[in-house]
Amino acid sequence: MTNVSIIVLDFGSQYTQLIARRLREDKIYCEILPYHTSMTSMKDIKAKKPKGIIFSGGPSSVYNKDAYEVDQAIYSMGIPILGICYGMQRIAVDFGGSVIRSSHHEYGKAELKIETDSPLLADCDNERIVWMSHSDKVDTLPKGFSPIATSANSPFAIIAHEEKSIYAMQFHPEVQHSEEGYLMLRNFAKNICGVTEKWKMEHFLKQQIESIRKRVGNGKVLCGLSGGVDSSVVAAMLYEAIGDQLIPVFVDNGLLRKGEREQVEEVFKINLKTPLITVDAVDSFLGKLKGVVDPEQKRKIIGHTFIEEFEKEAKKHDGIKFLAQGTLYPDVIESISVNGPSEVIKSHHNVGGLPDWMDFELIEPLRELFKDEVRKIGLELGLPADMINRHPFPGPGLAIRIMGDVNTPDLTLLREADVILLDELKASGYYAKTWQAFAVLLNVKSVGVMGDNRTYDNTVCIRVVEAVDGMTATFAHLPHDLLERISRRIINEVDGINRVVYDISSKPPATIEWE
């Protein structure tokens, strides 16, 4: 068992995985466990020999009857603890303090003022903007705790029991909006917990390859490829681990971007030098999606159909025991509460395990990684940079970029608009500067004038966002002349579109994809 530098106990915050991400950026190895792990197996936590523990935020209130709790023995381990938001309130109550409903809720930016020197705040400026998201607050401090930072509505923005090395903060240091929040997490891990070990992605890659070899043995692995970064990296990792025991299958579901199938086939023949099996399942997917408008139903249909197509292919080969997928952390977070009581945002076609009728075991070697970490793994494996740096593309493909019924004419329309958008972004240099860009067919028609004729055609929405990991994102501030050029080309070159709009929503509250 690998020793863990920091354990993060998840109380259901949508930002929990960002805590792990910030620590990994500093090459600090950490693991996320559900808060109730400590209720059932303190032995497991102790076996990992952590140097510190972080309590995440969460949607619950500590004064509720069913409030999330931890085994009090966790406070007797003798290692530093940091509580964030709900984690702070949990600590306050557990040590005899009180928490009340705040009369002034804090959502968004707040100015943090440092009142007392502390190793947690080493090298931090005295006044910094942080990100608050709470409706409860600590009213009475427990004995031995004192405030070390405040905000306008939080006299106890950060509290500390220096003797016990227990710290807690009302805001979220893990989000990008909190200035120097990353520094506070680093200070906790290195200055307070004494973490000195450096964890690197090559270590993760080596461990995963060894784990795959051990688990697979002499069996064969069916790997579903989409042509995107995630599945490509999974395939390369598996090929490195088990060679010809890998059976890579690319399913053309009819929901791909223009020229995608040809690009995928070329990349895998040249770079992986492994035989790629292409399955033409366009009619199957589009037939099952006909008339379906609910986005969750679309995702589930696509997920089930992928599995069915893989099973058909698997029956053509002997000895297949495993199915590999490119599932990532953000997919898991938004789909199901795997590590804690997080609220479901939307399901992902490749999350949630396999149907009962399938005999495969699931292999998901990237399940604990963020997109940028996956890209680092891909470069370690020798995949070409232009392939690794492609924008994310959702598993359900263009089906979730068409509002309403998915059909061939609308797919053709959307593909043409999407190609123009990506071409213009690449030509201007903004493709490499942004996280994700795509067009959405709104299935909203409006009146227009083209030449001397009245038109009543489709509206396309352009979505371009900037992000680091996809957990949070802001819309890209593209130059107006670039937006104008994109709009002009789409309207002039794609018959059936007469209006282009630009999405200026950020995540949260919106998601990156529309469905």
C-alpha positions in Angstrom: 0.0 0.0 0.0 1.3 3.4 -1.0 1.7 5.8 1.9 -0.4 8.9 1.4 0.9 12.4 2.3 -2.5 14.0 2.7 -6.0 12.4 3.0 -9.0 14.5 2.0 -12.3 13.5 3.7 -15.2 14.4 1.3 -18.3 15.8 2.9 -20.0 16.4 -0.4 -18.5 19.6 -1.8 -18.4 19.9 -5.6 -15.0 21.4 -5.1 -13.5 18.5 -3.1 -11.4 17.2 -6.1 -9.9 20.6 -6.5 -8.3 20.3 -3.1 -6.5 17.2 -4.4 -5.7 18.9 -7.6 -4.0 21.9 -5.9 -1.9 19.5 -3.8 -0.9 17.5 -6.8 0.2 20.6 -8.5 2.8 20.9 -5.7 3.7 17.2 -6.2 2.0 16.3 -3.0 0.4 12.8 -3.1 -3.1 12.7 -1.7 -6.2 10.6 -1.8 -9.9 11.4 -1.4 -12.0 9.3 0.9 -15.7 9.6 1.8 -16.2 11.1 5.3 -17.8 8.0 6.5 -14.7 5.9 5.9 -13.4 7.1 9.2 -16.7 5.9 10.8 -16.1 2.3 9.6 -12.4 1.9 9.2 -10.0 4.1 11.1 -7.6 1.1 10.6 -7.5 1.8 6.8 -6.7 5.5 7.4 -3.9 4.7 9.8 -2.5 2.1 7.4 -2.0 4.8 4.8 0.2 6.7 7.3 -1.0 10.2 6.3 0.9 13.2 7.5 -2.3 15.4 7.5 -6.0 15.3 7.0 -8.3 17.8 5.3 -12.1 18.0 5.8 -13.8 19.3 2.7 -16.8 21.5 2.4 -20.3 20.2 1.9 -24.0 21.0 1.4 -25.1 19.8 4.9 -25.5 21.8 8.1 -23.8 20.6 11.3 -27.0 21.3 13.3 -29.2 19.0 11.2 -30.2 15.7 12.7 -28.6 13.8 9.9 -25.5 15.9 9.8 -22.3 14.3 8.4 -20.0 13.3 11.3 -16.6 11.8 11.7 -15.3 9.3 14.2 -13.9 11.4 17.0 -10.8 9.1 17.1 -9.6 11.0 14.1 -8.7 13.9 16.4 -6.5 11.6 18.4 -4.2 10.5 15.6 -1.8 13.3 16.4 -1.5 14.7 12.9 -2.6 18.1 11.6 -6.1 18.7 10.4 -7.5 21.4 8.2 -11.2 22.1 7.9 -12.8 23.9 4.9 -16.3 25.5 5.0 -18.4 22.6 6.4 -15.2 21.0 7.6 -14.6 24.1 9.7 -18.1 24.0 11.2 -17.6 20.2 11.9 -14.4 20.9 13.8 -16.0 23.8 15.7 -18.9 21.8 16.9 -16.8 18.7 17.7 -14.6 20.7 20.0 -17.4 22.4 21.8 -18.1 25.5 19.8 -21.4 26.5 18.2 -22.6 27.1 14.6 -25.7 29.2 13.6 -27.5 30.2 10.5 -25.9 33.4 9.3 -28.1 36.5 8.9 -25.8 37.7 6.1 -25.0 34.8 3.7 -21.7 35.0 1.9 -21.6 33.7 -1.7 -18.7 34.9 -3.9 -15.7 37.1 -3.3 -14.8 38.5 0.1 -11.8 40.3 1.4 -9.7 38.3 3.8 -7.7 40.2 6.5 -4.9 38.4 8.3 -5.0 39.2 12.0 -2.3 36.9 13.5 0.9 35.3 12.2 0.5 31.6 11.5 2.5 29.0 9.6 -0.7 28.4 7.6 -0.5 32.0 6.2 3.2 32.2 5.7 4.1 34.4 2.7 0.4 35.4 2.2 -0.5 39.1 1.8 -2.3 40.7 4.7 -5.4 41.4 2.5 -6.5 38.9 -0.1 -9.7 38.1 -2.0 -11.1 34.7 -1.2 -14.2 32.7 -2.4 -17.0 32.3 0.2 -20.0 29.9 -0.2 -21.9 29.4 3.0 -25.1 30.2 4.8 -23.9 28.9 8.3 -21.2 30.4 10.4 -19.2 29.6 13.6 -20.8 31.7 16.4 -18.8 30.6 19.4 -15.2 29.4 19.2 -14.2 26.2 20.9 -11.8 26.4 23.8 -8.1 26.7 22.6 -9.1 28.1 19.2 -8.5 31.7 18.1 -9.2 33.7 15.0 -6.2 34.3 12.7 -8.1 36.0 9.8 -11.4 37.7 9.3 -13.7 39.0 6.5 -16.5 41.6 6.6 -19.2 38.9 7.4 -16.9 36.3 9.0 -15.1 37.3 12.2 -13.8 33.8 12.2 -12.8 33.4 8.6 -9.8 31.3 9.7 -9.4 29.8 13.1 -6.5 27.8 14.6 -5.6 25.7 17.6 -1.8 26.0 17.1 -1.0 23.6 19.9 -3.0 20.8 18.4 -2.2 21.8 14.8 -5.8 22.1 13.9 -6.9 24.8 11.4 -10.1 25.7 9.8 -11.3 28.3 7.2 -14.8 29.4 6.2 -13.9 30.0 2.5 -12.7 27.7 -0.3 -8.9 28.0 -0.8 -9.0 25.3 -3.5 -10.9 27.4 -6.1 -9.1 29.8 -8.5 -11.1 32.8 -7.2 -9.3 32.5 -3.8 -6.1 34.5 -4.2 -3.2 32.6 -2.7 -5.5 29.8 -1.6 -3.1 27.4 -3.2 -0.4 28.9 -1.0 -2.4 28.2 2.1 -2.9 24.6 1.1 0.8 24.3 0.4 1.6 25.8 3.7 -0.6 23.3 5.5 1.0 20.3 3.7 4.6 21.4 3.8 5.0 23.8 6.8 2.5 22.2 9.2 2.3 18.5 8.1 6.0 18.4 7.1 5.4 16.8 3.7 8.7 16.6 1.8 8.1 13.7 -0.7 7.5 14.7 -4.3 4.9 12.9 -6.3 5.1 13.0 -10.1 2.9 11.9 -12.9 5.6 9.4 -14.1 5.3 7.7 -10.7 1.5 7.4 -11.3 2.1 6.0 -14.8 4.6 3.4 -13.5 2.2 2.3 -10.8 -0.8 2.0 -13.1 1.2 0.0 -15.7 2.3 -2.4 -13.0 -1.2 -2.6 -11.6 -2.7 -3.3 -15.1 -0.2 -6.1 -15.8 -0.9 -7.7 -12.4 -4.7 -7.5 -12.8 -5.0 -8.5 -16.4 -2.5 -11.4 -16.3 -3.0 -13.4 -19.5 -6.4 -12.0 -20.2 -7.4 -9.6 -23.0 -8.7 -6.1 -22.7 -11.3 -4.5 -25.0 -10.6 -0.7 -25.1 -13.2 1.7 -26.4 -11.8 4.5 -28.4 -13.4 7.8 -29.2 -10.4 9.5 -30.7 -10.3 12.0 -27.8 -7.4 12.6 -25.4 -8.7 10.4 -22.6 -9.4 7.2 -24.5 -6.2 7.6 -26.6 -4.1 7.9 -23.4 -5.8 4.8 -22.0 -5.1 2.8 -25.1 -1.5 3.9 -25.1 -1.1 3.0 -21.4 -2.7 -0.4 -22.0 -0.5 -1.1 -25.0 2.6 -0.2 -22.9 1.4 -2.6 -20.2 0.0 -5.6 -22.1 0.9 -5.2 -25.8 -1.1 -7.4 -28.1 -3.5 -8.4 -25.3 -5.1 -5.1 -26.1 -8.0 -5.0 -28.5 -8.7 -1.4 -29.4 -12.2 -0.7 -30.8 -13.4 2.5 -32.3 -17.2 2.8 -32.6 -18.4 5.3 -35.1 -21.7 6.4 -33.5 -22.6 9.0 -36.1 -22.2 11.7 -33.5 -18.6 12.7 -34.3 -17.1 15.9 -35.7 -16.4 16.3 -39.4 -13.6 14.0 -40.5 -13.2 12.5 -37.0 -13.3 8.9 -38.0 -10.6 9.3 -40.6 -8.4 11.2 -38.1 -8.8 8.5 -35.4 -7.9 5.7 -37.8 -4.8 7.5 -39.1 -3.5 8.5 -35.6 -3.7 5.0 -34.2 -2.1 3.3 -37.2 0.8 5.8 -37.1 1.3 6.4 -33.4 0.3 3.2 -31.6 1.0 0.9 -34.5 -1.6 -1.4 -33.2 -4.5 -2.9 -35.3 -7.6 -0.7 -34.8 -11.0 -2.2 -35.2 -13.6 0.2 -36.5 -17.3 -0.5 -36.0 -19.8 1.3 -38.1 -22.8 1.8 -35.7 -24.3 5.0 -37.0 -27.7 3.5 -37.8 -27.9 1.8 -34.4 -27.2 5.0 -32.5 -29.3 7.4 -34.5 -32.2 4.9 -34.6 -32.3 4.7 -30.8 -32.0 8.4 -30.4 -34.8 9.2 -32.8 -37.4 11.4 -31.1 -35.5 11.6 -27.8 -35.1 15.2 -26.5 -34.3 14.7 -22.8 -30.5 15.1 -22.3 -30.3 12.6 -19.5 -32.1 10.0 -21.7 -29.8 10.8 -24.6 -26.7 10.1 -22.4 -28.1 6.9 -21.1 -29.1 5.6 -24.5 -25.7 6.4 -25.9 -23.9 4.8 -22.9 -26.0 1.6 -23.2 -25.6 1.4 -27.0 -21.8 1.8 -26.7 -21.7 -1.2 -24.3 -23.9 -3.3 -26.6 -21.6 -2.6 -29.6 -18.5 -3.5 -27.5 -20.1 -6.7 -26.4 -20.9 -7.6 -30.0 -17.3 -7.1 -30.9 -16.0 -8.9 -27.8 -17.9 -12.1 -28.8 -15.7 -12.2 -32.0 -12.6 -12.6 -29.8 -11.6 -15.3 -27.3 -10.3 -14.5 -23.8 -11.6 -11.0 -23.3 -12.2 -10.4 -19.6 -11.9 -6.6 -19.3 -13.3 -3.4 -20.8 -11.2 -0.2 -20.5 -12.6 3.3 -20.5 -11.2 6.8 -20.3 -13.3 8.0 -17.4 -11.9 11.0 -15.6 -12.4 12.6 -12.1 -14.7 15.4 -13.4 -16.9 12.8 -15.1 -17.3 10.9 -11.9 -18.0 14.1 -9.8 -20.8 15.3 -12.1 -22.3 11.8 -12.5 -22.4 10.0 -9.2 -21.3 10.5 -5.6 -18.4 8.0 -5.6 -16.3 9.5 -2.8 -18.9 11.3 -0.8 -22.4 12.7 -0.7 -22.0 15.2 -3.6 -25.1 16.2 -5.5 -25.5 14.7 -9.0 -25.2 17.3 -11.7 -25.5 15.1 -14.8 -24.7 11.6 -15.8 -21.8 10.6 -18.1 -22.1 7.7 -20.6 -19.0 6.1 -19.3 -19.6 6.4 -15.5 -21.4 4.1 -13.1 -20.1 0.6 -13.9 -21.3 -2.1 -16.2 -24.7 -3.6 -16.7 -25.4 -6.8 -14.8 -25.6 -8.8 -18.0 -22.0 -8.0 -19.0 -19.2 -10.4 -17.9 -16.4 -7.8 -18.3 -14.5 -6.3 -15.5 -14.0 -2.5 -15.9 -10.6 -0.9 -16.1 -10.4 2.9 -15.7 -6.8 3.8 -15.1 -7.5 7.6 -15.4 -10.5 7.7 -13.0 -8.6 9.7 -10.4 -7.0 12.2 -12.7 -7.9 15.7 -14.1 -7.6 16.5 -17.8 -4.3 18.3 -17.6 -2.8 15.4 -15.7 -4.0 13.0 -18.4 -2.2 15.2 -21.0 1.0 14.9 -19.0 0.6 11.1 -19.0 0.0 11.1 -22.7 3.3 13.0 -23.3 5.1 10.6 -21.0 3.8 7.8 -23.2 5.1 9.5 -26.4 1.8 10.5 -28.0 2.1 13.5 -30.3 1.5 16.9 -28.7 -1.1 18.0 -31.3 -3.2 15.0 -30.4 -2.7 15.4 -26.6 -3.6 19.1 -26.7 -6.9 18.7 -28.5 -9.9 20.3 -26.8 -12.1 18.0 -24.7 -14.9 16.3 -26.7 -17.8 14.7 -24.8 -18.4 10.9 -25.0 -22.0 11.5 -26.2 -20.6 13.7 -29.0 -22.8 16.1 -30.9 -26.0 14.5 -29.5 -25.7 16.8 -26.5 -24.9 19.8 -28.6 -28.2 19.6 -30.4 -31.1 20.8 -28.3 -33.9 18.4 -28.9 -34.2 15.6 -31.4 -30.9 14.2 -33.0 -31.1 13.7 -36.7 -28.8 13.6 -39.7 -29.7 17.0 -41.2 -29.1 18.8 -37.9 -25.8 16.8 -37.3 -24.6 17.9 -40.8 -25.5 21.5 -40.0 -23.7 21.5 -36.7 -20.6 19.8 -38.1 -20.2 22.5 -40.7 -20.6 25.3 -38.1 -18.2 23.6 -35.7 -15.4 23.2 -38.3 -15.6 26.9 -39.1 -15.4 27.8 -35.4 -12.3 25.6 -34.8 -10.6 26.7 -38.0 -10.9 30.4 -37.1 -9.7 29.8 -33.5 -6.7 27.9 -34.7 -5.9 30.6 -37.3 -6.1 33.3 -34.7 -4.1 31.4 -32.0 -7.0 31.3 -29.6 -7.5 27.5 -29.9 -4.3 26.9 -27.9 -5.3 29.7 -25.4 -8.7 28.2 -24.5 -9.9 25.1 -22.8 -12.8 24.1 -25.0 -14.7 25.5 -28.0 -17.8 24.2 -29.8 -21.1 25.2 -31.5 -24.5 24.3 -30.2 -27.6 24.0 -32.4 -30.4 25.5 -30.3 -33.3 24.4 -32.5 -34.6 27.9 -32.2 -35.5 29.6 -35.5 -35.6 33.3 -36.1 -36.3 35.7 -39.0 -33.4 37.0 -41.0 -32.7 38.7 -44.4 -30.2 37.3 -46.8 -30.0 39.2 -50.1 -33.5 40.5 -50.7 -35.2 37.4 -49.3 -36.7 36.7 -45.9 -35.3 33.7 -44.0 -36.6 31.7 -41.1 -33.6 29.6 -40.1 -31.6 28.1 -37.3 -29.7 29.8 -34.5 -26.3 28.5 -33.5 -24.6 29.3 -30.2 -20.8 29.5 -29.9 -19.3 28.4 -26.6 -15.6 29.1 -25.9 -14.3 28.7 -22.3 -11.1 29.1 -20.4 -10.3 26.6 -17.6 -7.5 24.7 -16.0 -9.2 21.4 -15.1 -12.8 21.8 -16.3 -14.2 21.9 -12.7 -14.6 25.7 -13.0 -14.6 27.8 -16.2 -15.1 31.3 -17.5 -16.2 32.3 -20.9 -13.3 33.4 -23.2 -13.1 37.1 -23.9 -12.5 36.7 -27.6 -11.8 39.8 -29.7 -15.0 41.2 -31.3 -13.5 41.1 -34.8 -12.8 37.3 -34.3 -16.4 36.7 -33.2 -17.6 38.8 -36.1 -15.6 36.7 -38.6 -16.8 33.4 -37.1 -20.4 34.6 -37.3 -20.1 35.9 -40.8 -18.5 32.7 -42.1 -21.1 30.4 -40.4 -24.0 32.4 -41.7 -22.6 32.7 -45.2 -21.2 29.2 -45.6 -23.7 27.0 -43.8 -27.1 26.9 -45.5 -29.8 26.8 -42.8 -28.2 29.1 -40.2 -29.0 32.8 -40.1 -28.1 33.8 -36.6 -25.0 33.2 -34.3 -25.0 34.1 -30.6 -22.1 33.8 -28.0 -22.5 32.2 -24.6 -21.1 34.4 -21.8 -21.9 32.1 -18.9 -19.3 30.8 -16.5 -19.1 27.5 -14.6 -20.6 27.6 -12.1 -23.5 28.3 -12.3 -23.6 26.9 -15.8 -21.9 23.8 -17.0 -19.5 23.8 -20.0 -21.7 21.6 -22.2 -25.3 22.6 -22.7 -26.7 19.2 -21.9 
